[in-house]
């Protein structure tokens, strides 16, 4: 028997915490301390690993690290519990929280001593995966294990580590410590971790979940006695970590398969190993310390345990840095349907869910279209095309290499541009701007040309970025007494050239407004240059070919196609994981709501709507949701042809002009149909010219030409809008 009276241990631990708080209060402070809570607060200038930190202390420390080390640290809110924002999952295992914080401290504040752990490896750390439970174990019940969700009238809490969906099983009664929840993935904490895993799944090479205590290094599976394929590698690396600890301390960790040393139970390590294929996944049951009694550890043992654990982390981190990230390979095909039947088959396939297909061009009879598919679907794709006798060619076996090659050309072009720049532009239109550059430029215009420009925030995205709009009016504010041209760009994240064409028009109309005085004297402009900020940033930082926004559709897939999310003729299309997912409901997305609100504000005077996309060299008018033509189709066609001819006159390509459904395909919930449904008489989708190897990746060297030529097309629409009347 280790201890006869658990309560005396708890009282002893509380007494130690109170003594620590008292000693901290008596120490001279560099700055005045804020009022202390019952548990005390962490000094902004000094930290210690001599007491167990409260949740508030942990979060303040993380925020401070982000402020002090902005080039190294980012703090993300990955979820929301019933009461709080979301390595340890079990509330009472305080030593594991402190070991995770010690790791952060070493990687950040002692980064110079641990460069080898940071040079080839990124770290994603969730110090407290069960915030509500952790707070409850501090304030009410020191031995509480679960979260604090009210499962039924009598009992509260789910064991978060039993709630993951891989081999989930309904376990025990809700009043027991091991209760797995009503359904797999039911808990907010579980969902937050799964979404984070999903977001970085292609790059995660090592997963570590910290628990205490037991001195075990355990690997999958826990739900079965069957060994995993790479058990030998997992055991060898675990043994290396155990030996690293032994060198600096007393604990002798046992290494083995979880089910062989503990009991049969699935957990987060099984989930990430089985669901995402992360080949190195471990549960670390940390040391109990020299005088530990299970979860209750003496304060003077916190730092020794954390330091020993850090030795393990170094082994795991160094090994992760030696592993290569294999990006999911994609292939590019040219397909050419020669009959209406073949086209029909392709269009049905486009909206199917059996194979992940990304259409880069609209398939038409007698015209080639490019499609991107994963390499694992290579055989199925070719079998499908051959089955229906559709002509095809494999254009590229590795799409990523095409992107890399294009990126290298753009970088080289940027170097040449910096050596020799003689553009009339006050800004550079020979590279693709980031969102920050776009917003900074808009704000600068609003200050420098306050009699012409207004910039406003019309909404916030899921990731809390502003959605900005700019108005251009010689009257200062748009008072709706003159016709309005309403424009948006970048609703599809990867269509960078469309965004830059909109920005070029803004630049010309504002900084060279004297040259367009006649046009600006009778027309106002309301423009949203980047209608999908989160997606646009994601294409710059993570995935160049991303199309949707970044709201989580489910625990596995992100994003809604905003150009399918508008309420006019909205229809549920495909699953969350496809490129044209229309959302769970019409107008469900923040970006959609922002555009709808702006249109509603100015709809009395909007006479022209232009949705700027790339690519395809098309000028399209409604309707797109069905094979129906707008009542004023002749007027729409004539104006479209005038714009096309203006583009051709300056050396641009000859765009195809016509009805959206006829030229492309039927698509519900699109912006142009929505604008037309509001009574906007001229509503168009402009699919601009493409370039590069894939259309979306227009080389930077061609950007100035494309944006200046597109401006001639846009001027025609604006000039015509100025001839239309505004009636109340």
Secondary structure, DSSP 4 states (H G I P E B T S, - for coil): ---S-HHHHHHHHHHHHHHHHHHHHHS--SSPPPPP-TT----TT---SSSPPPHHHHHHHHHHHHHHTTTT-------B-SSSB--B-STT-HHHHHHHHHHHHHHHTTGGGGHHHHSS------SBS-HHHHHHHHHT-TT--S-----SSS-----GGG--STT----S-TTSTT---SSTT-SHHHHHHHHHHHHTTTT--EEEEEEESS-EEEES-SS-SSPPTTHHHHHHHHHHHHHHHHHHSS---EEEEHHHHS-S---HHHHHHHHH--SEEEEEEE---TT-BTTB--GGGHHHHHHHHHHHHHHHHHHHHTSPP-PPPEEEEEEE--SHHHHHHHHHHHT-SSS-EEESS--BTTBEEEEEEEGGGHHHHHHHHHHTT-EEEEEES-HHHHHHHHHHHHHHHHHHHHHS---SSSS--SSPPPHHHHHHHHHHHHHHTTTTEEEEEEEE-TT--EEEEEEE-TTSS--SSSEEEEEEE-SSTT-HHHHHHHHHHHHHHHHTGGGGHHHHTSEEEEEES-S-HHHHHHHHHT-TT--S---BSSSS-B---GGG-SSTT----S-TTSTT---SSTT-SHHHHHHHHHHHHHTTTEEEEEEEEESSSEEEES--SSS---TTHHHHHHHHHHHHHHHHHTT----EEEEHHHHS---SS-HHHHHHHTT-SEEEEEEE---TTTSSS--HHHHHHHHHHHHHHHHHHHHHHTTS----
